[in-house]
Amino acid sequence: MPQTVSVPETSAELSALTVIWRGWRKTCPNCGQAPLYRKYLKQVDACASCAVPLGQIRADDLPPYLTILVVGHIIVPSIVMAEKYLAPPTWAHTITWLPLTLGLMLWFLPRLKGCAIGVMCKLGLKGDEQQGVEEKQTRD
């Protein structure tokens, strides 16, 4: 008798680490096959592989906050250590840390947005203000 492998129908059945990792890789949090973005930060309307409506999920402010948190914890200790041990002139700080900060921000932002979208997809959140209003109206 052949064995069948059950494939999760939705990301709600997947582990949190799985959807976060798929978001980090910038792929669909549900199937992990198709790309999450069509442009730098513009997500696809629906997954090309599993048709999950990813365009409805709005991560809004969480990805920039996470990006600032992560990059800040990399850059600030690095600046302090460089100042303590190397004592470079101000111009050296400027030409080193500003481009490095910008580069890290641009690298981390789509990955952390993918993580946020993955978690929101797993929890069934859309990120809009109307979520739950329909359910409340049908109960009343």
C-alpha atoms as one frame of an Amber mdcrd trajectory, in Angstrom:
protein
   0.000   0.000   0.000   1.551   3.346  -1.007   1.993   5.923   1.714   0.539
   9.356   1.227   2.250  12.434   2.523  -0.101  15.053   3.896   0.745  18.536
   2.709  -0.505  21.371   4.916  -3.466  23.144   3.345  -2.746  26.425   5.090
   0.114  28.011   6.930  -1.927  27.666  10.157  -0.876  24.004  10.215   2.825
  24.860   9.839   5.175  25.637  12.708   5.995  29.246  13.509   9.669  28.670
  12.731   8.791  27.310   9.298   6.751  30.345   8.252   9.353  32.715   9.741
  12.165  30.960   7.866  10.200  31.039   4.615   9.538  34.735   5.130  13.241
  35.325   5.823  14.020  33.624   2.500  11.443  35.912   0.830   9.267  33.017
  -0.330   5.602  32.233   0.228   5.053  31.425   3.921   2.492  28.750   3.031
   4.345  26.656   0.443   7.868  28.106   0.383   8.044  27.739  -3.399   7.094
  31.018  -5.075   8.637  34.438  -4.382   6.929  36.663  -1.825   7.750  39.945
  -3.580   7.334  41.170  -7.139   9.450  44.256  -6.392  11.766  45.208  -3.525
   8.999  45.455  -0.866   5.821  44.999  -2.947   4.384  41.580  -2.238   2.613
  39.528  -4.879  -1.192  39.543  -4.927  -1.338  35.760  -4.592   1.220  32.987
  -4.465   1.917  31.590  -7.940   2.283  28.100  -6.480  -0.470  27.691  -3.858
  -2.708  30.756  -4.537  -2.622  32.063  -0.947  -3.732  35.737  -1.094  -0.534
  37.381   0.161  -1.392  40.818  -1.217  -4.108  41.244   1.417  -1.641  41.040
   4.316  -0.407  44.449   5.492   2.640  44.327   7.733   2.749  48.164   7.933
   5.068  49.424  10.703   6.419  46.212  12.216   9.184  45.508   9.638  10.797
  48.978   9.933  10.702  48.756  13.741  12.331  45.315  13.666  14.901  46.510
  11.137  15.855  49.500  13.269  16.094  47.239  16.324  18.339  44.679  14.630
  20.577  47.109  12.739  20.852  49.380  15.768  22.077  46.457  17.860  24.739
  45.734  15.247  25.890  49.259  14.444  25.903  50.984  17.854  28.136  48.444
  19.644  30.405  48.398  16.591  30.768  52.183  16.696  31.475  52.126  20.428
  34.096  49.390  20.078  35.729  51.135  17.106  35.904  54.385  19.046  37.295
  52.678  22.133  39.970  50.546  20.457  40.787  52.417  17.222  39.808  56.050
  17.932  39.367  56.969  14.252  38.720  60.570  13.191  35.145  61.747  12.690
  35.364  61.597   8.894  36.339  57.912   9.111  33.297  57.206  11.264  31.118
  59.015   8.748  32.356  57.213   5.651  32.261  53.848   7.424  29.093  53.751
   9.492  26.607  55.660   7.333  26.941  53.413   4.247  27.132  50.300   6.421
  23.956  51.306   8.271  22.114  52.047   5.028  23.255  48.782   3.471  22.203
  46.720   6.484  18.821  48.481   6.613  18.173  47.754   2.942  19.266  44.117
   3.346  17.291  43.353   6.518  14.027  45.167   5.684  12.572  42.772   3.056
  13.623  39.743   5.090  12.050  41.004   8.305   8.933  42.046   6.388   8.776
  38.485   5.048   9.021  37.161   8.609   6.199  39.472   9.727   4.033  38.425
   6.773   4.724  34.773   7.564   3.617  35.135  11.181   0.554  37.144  10.149
  -0.335  34.513   7.551   0.003  31.747  10.135  -2.218  33.607  12.611  -4.764
  34.469   9.925  -4.234  38.229  10.287  -4.625  40.706   7.463  -3.425  43.817
   9.258  -6.427  45.894   8.293  -8.706  47.821  10.585 -11.812  45.916   9.487
 -10.625  42.488  10.582 -13.066  40.982  13.043 -15.760  43.583  12.328 -17.668
  41.183  10.046 -17.561  38.466  12.701 -18.865  40.848  15.361 -21.670  42.075
  13.090 -22.795  38.519  12.309 -22.920  37.667  16.024 -25.058  40.712  16.853
